[in-house]
Amino acid sequence: FGANMLALVDGMPRTLTLEQFIRHWVSHQVEVIQRRTRYRLRKAEERAHILRGYLKALDALDEVIALIRASSTVETARTGLMELLDIDELQATAILDMQLRRLAALEHQKIQDEYDDLMTKIADYTDILNSPERQRAIISEELLEVTEKFGDDRRSQFTAFDGDVADEDLIAVDDVVITITSGGYAKRTKSELYRAQRRGGKGVKGAALRTDDVVEHMFVTTTHHWLLFFTNKGRVYRAKGYQLPETGRDARGQHVANLLAFQPDETIAQVLAIENYEAGEHLVLSTRRGMVKKTKLSEYDTNRTGGIIAINLAPEDEVISARLVSENDHLIMFSRKGMSARFDAKDETLRPMGRATGGVIGMRFRGDDALLAMDVIREGAFVVTITDGGFAKRTNVDEWAAKGRGILGVRAMKLVEERGSMVGAMVCDEGDQIFAIASNGIVIRTKVDQIRPSGRDTMGVRLMNLADGDAIVAVARGGESEDEDELDDVELNDNEIADSIDLEAGTEAAIEVEAQTPEAPVE
């Protein structure tokens, strides 16, 4: 195809060849990198200069505080500091801009670490400016990042085809997040619309909900996977992922009654996504009362729009989890009060049954406790547990020993009233991502490795900042991140050069007589 390669070169319009265009673009990028690096170098040197003054002040802290208190004016204090510490006016002013209590609370090691880090960056920036090879290498690296973030495959495909084209063949295979509310509203949203955030973020709007509706099910799948809908009456229905309406993040979706022929008073209890009916040998269902049932997955393959029986349920029992297992897998069950039990899925432990059966006891509970989740253990994976108060922790699966079925289990998470009750538990790999949705419809997506590893009987760390009255209502595991939305490493720029210590303006405040009690560290 033709292109009019017209561009301004030294202020003059010129028609360029592709080679000339690339050469001028590279030359411009080199200039951009040089200017950016000089700016970062200047900011880093300015900050390092201030930190050198802080370090000198901390080495003679008592003399500095005494001098400031004895000074009648700011100018007298500044001159005295310059003579006492052998520093310049800029460094003395920075010290005086700080209140005495903050000056006394400064941590020498923290300042020294920041100074050492800045000196490393200064050396790196200097090397970049002195090395044309590094400048061109940076251009290559940044081009690769652009390609990975915005590049896509060729959209027009040339293929030889003999036969009919099914409608499904024309639908792209996309990663999607499926959400289903307690009111029966379902939707699919492209997972790329939820940007990755660090642990403790506030999330993004994930659903527009009515005041009496909350998200009950959320999981990550593809448009071509089968979705098996298990209902409160023990029946199972199926649909393809692309058959659910595609919407934006903050849309509510459509009611499942438009898609599935439910019986009266039938609601969704659990959903399982599978690639096909050869994806696993057996399907294991678990119920709120701790029952488990293993059945050949092929027995659920049916085209009946009215659904089929999946499990015989006792009164007031319902399906909680559905997982694919093989003969060598281990299962782990979690209760709402933080207990857990691990056992193998061999036929000797969990014998296969037909669809229209009730299963066997998988886990016992104390009092009004009930099953929260069940998952399949993978070697080297972690158990991630989450509370509705926004806290999470991950623990290596090796901390759970395999026991028999029907036990009370061991503690999976230490629960306290201030941090909420357990709302989710799953087995994740370190590179996986977690989606969590709050009662107000806000969704956060974060990587598992952002959650600090800890033991079974611990409380965890904050996963999501929640507003007063909000709580996490559903969680889901996503696949490994492809870096398209990962948070960038901290760079040295205008905003990030700012001191991590809260400097307060005004030299008048600096020479006031204040208590020397250091501030308590904020956890």
Secondary structure, DSSP 4 states (H G I P E B T S, - for coil): -----EEEETTEEEE--HHHHHHHHHHHHHHHHHHHHHHHHHHHHHHHHHHHHHHHHHHTHHHHHHHHHH-SSHHHHHHHHHHHHT--HHHHHHHHTS-HHHHHH--HHHHHHHHHHHHHHHHHHHHHHH-HHHHHHHHHHHHHHHHHHH----SS------S---GGGGS---EEEEEEETTSEEEEEEGGGS-B--TTB--EE-----TT--EEEEEEEETTSEEEEEETTSEEEEEEGGGSPB--TT---EEGGGTS-PPTT--EEEEEEES-TTS-SEEEEEETTSEEEEEEGGGG----TT-EE--PPPTT--EEEEEEE-TT-EEEEEETTSEEEEEE--TTTS-B--TT---EE-B--STT--EEEEEEE-TT-EEEEEETTSEEEEEEGGGS----SSB--EESS---GGG--EEEEEEE-TT-EEEEEETTSEEEEEEGGGSPB--TT---EE-B---TT--EEEEEEE----SSSPPPPP--STTTTS-SS-----HHHHTS----PPPPPP-
